[in-house]
Amino acid sequence: EMFEMLNHEINVSGFRDIVSSGIALTGGASSLPGMAELAEEIFQLPVRVGIPANLGGLADVVGSPMYATSTGLIQYGMKSVKAGTTRELEGRHLFDKIFSRMKDWAEEFF
């Protein structure tokens, strides 16, 4: 049911073209048997389970899908700060746009 709601949101938000190369599942539930196959069936896109990469000495501690989102955001933020760049989408900062949609979606259901 959650995948169906997310698929609907991706379609109505106009982000379908952005995710056309595929979806990465993260979090502990992404490791459940059959989760990636179910997501591929619903999204009709390639799906993989995201595993953190380039963690150095921390790989044995946080090298599972459970930590993929948090480690990925930290790495992205560090690279952006070092490069002094921000990424914009239609005149708005990418994170503002994404978090605004997430907030709207959460308010609708909670």
N, C-alpha and C positions, 0 to 999 in steps of 0.2 A: 504494500500500500504506500509506503514512504517513497519508494522508487517511482511509482506512478505519479504521485504528487510532485516530486522533483522534476520528472520528465515534462509534466504539464507546465511548471514554472519556467523551465528552460525554453520551452516553445513559445510561451506568451511574452517572455521578457526580451526576446530577440537575441538571446545568447546561443542559439542553436549553431550558428556558423562558427562561433568561437570554440565550441567543444566538439566540432565535427571530427577531429583527429582522435577523440576518445576520452574516456573518463577514468580517473584513478580513484579507487575506493580506499579510504583510510579509516583508522580507528579499529578497535578490537573486534567489532562485529564483521569487519571486512574479511577476517580470517576464517569465518564460518564456512563449512563445506557447501559449495553450490552458490555462494553469494555472488561471485563475479559472473557466473553463467546466467543467473536470474537477472542481474543488471543489464547484461548484453541483450537479453531477450526483450526487456522493457524499453531500454533506451535506443535499441537498434544502432548501437555504436560499439567500437572496441572498448573493452573494460579490462583493467588490470588492478591488482592489489598493490597499493603504493607502499614501498619499503624505503625508509630513510637511507640516503647515500652520503658519502663524503663526511663522515662523522668523526674521523680520526679515532682517538682512544675511547670514545664513548659508544662505539658501535655495539659492543656487547651489552650495554645498559639500555640504550634506546633504539636499537636496530630492529624494531618490529613495527608492523602497520599501526599499532596502537599509538605510536609517537610520530607518525609520518607527517601529520598536519603541523604540529607544533614545531618540530625540527625544520620542516620546510619553510615555514613562515619566518623563523629566526634566521635561517640562511639567506632567504630572499631579502629580509630587512638589512642584514649586514652587508650584502652585496650592493644594495641600493644606496646605503649610507656611504660606503667606500667610493662608489662611482659618482655620488652626488646627483643621482638621477631620480626622477619620479616618472611613473607611467600614467598617462591620462587616457581616458576613454570618453569621447564626445564632450570634451571640455571639463570633465569631472575626474577627480583623482580616482583611480581604479578601486582602491579599497573603500572609499566613500560610497561608490556606486554599488559594490558587492554587499557591503554591510547594510546599506539602506534597504536593499532588496531582502536580505535575510531578516532584518528587523520587521519590515512590513509583513513578511511571510509568518514570522513567529507571532506577531500581534494578531494575525488572522486566526491562528489555531490555539493560542493561549490567552 
